[in-house]
Amino acid sequence: MKLYAANLYSENCIHSAELYSHLFGWKIEKSTKQHSELSTGSGLRIIFSSKSEICSVNPGSITIGVQNFEDIPKNLSGFKIETTSEHYISYLDQFQNRIWFYLVPKEIL
């Protein structure tokens, strides 16, 4: 088994896909208001979904490994800092999805 995707909640999946694509450079594979998918280029997909009868979605989170905090994208408009520590910084988007930027040793990345 391998991790295939991180699922995140959105009320406007087109907007969320565009925001994350712009921020990280991920390719938008599918984009509708209720469901969008991005390809990260490393085999992982980021999926945004709205709540529906067939999809029970709650806010989610993804973790991005970085070697130092300078690797975090500078343009994080649309996100707010939630928590900081010496090992990580977490941000929330407008739907309360969380992005963790976690310090990971070079040999692990």
N, C-alpha and C positions, 0 to 999 in steps of 0.2 A: 504494500500500500504506500501511497505518497499523498501528501497534501495537494489537492487539486485547486481549491479556491477558498477565498475569504469572502463571507457573505455579510453585506452591510445593508442597513435600512435606509430608505430614502422615500420622500414623498414626491420627488421629481428626479427620476433616475437619469434623464438626459442631462440635467444640470450637474448632478453628482459625477457622472462619467466624464463630462467635460472638465470639471474642476480637478479630479484626480489625474486625468490624462495630461492636463496642462502642468500640474505640479510635478508628476513623476515621469512623464514621457511615455506612459503606457498606451498601447493601441486600443482604440474602441472597436470592439468586434460586433456588438449589437447595442442599439440604443433606442428605447422607447420610454415613455413616461413611467410605466410600471416595472420595467426590467431592462437593465443594461449590464453588459459584460465587457471587461477590459482584459487584455493579455499583457502580462508583465515582461514577456520575452524570455523568462526563465522556466516557463511551464506552469506558473501559478496564474490563476485568474482571480480577478476581483469582480464580484457580482453584487449589483445593487438591486433591491427589490422593494416594492411597496407592499403593504399588507393587503391581502385579498383572501377569498374563501379557500383558495388552493395553496396559498403561501403565507404561513404565519411567521412574519419577520419581526424581530426586535432589534434595537440598536446593537451593533457588533463592534469588533475591534480588529485591527491588524497590527503586527509588530514589524518594524523595519530595523534591521541591524545596521549600525554605523560604527566606524572606527573612532570618530570624535564628533563632537556636537557641531563643528564647522561643516560637516557633511550634510546637515539638515538643510533642505531647500530654504532659501531666504524669503521667498514670496509665499507666505502661508496665509494670505488673505482668505477669509471664509472659514478660518479655524481660530480657536482661542486656546491659549495655554491652560491646561487643567492642573498638572502636577509637574514638579521638577525635583530631581535628586542628583546625586553625583553619578548615578548609573543610567538614568533615563529621563526623558521629557515626554509627557503625554499631551496631546492636543485633542480637542473635540470639534467636530464639524457641526453644522446647524441642526442636524438630526440626532446629535449626541453619540454618533459613531466616534470611536476613539482610535487615534494613531499613536502607538508607542514608538519612540525612537530610542532604541536600547543600545548601549555601548557594548560592542562585541569585539574580542581580540581579532587581529588581522588574520591569524591562522584559521579561524573559524569561518570568516567571510570568504 
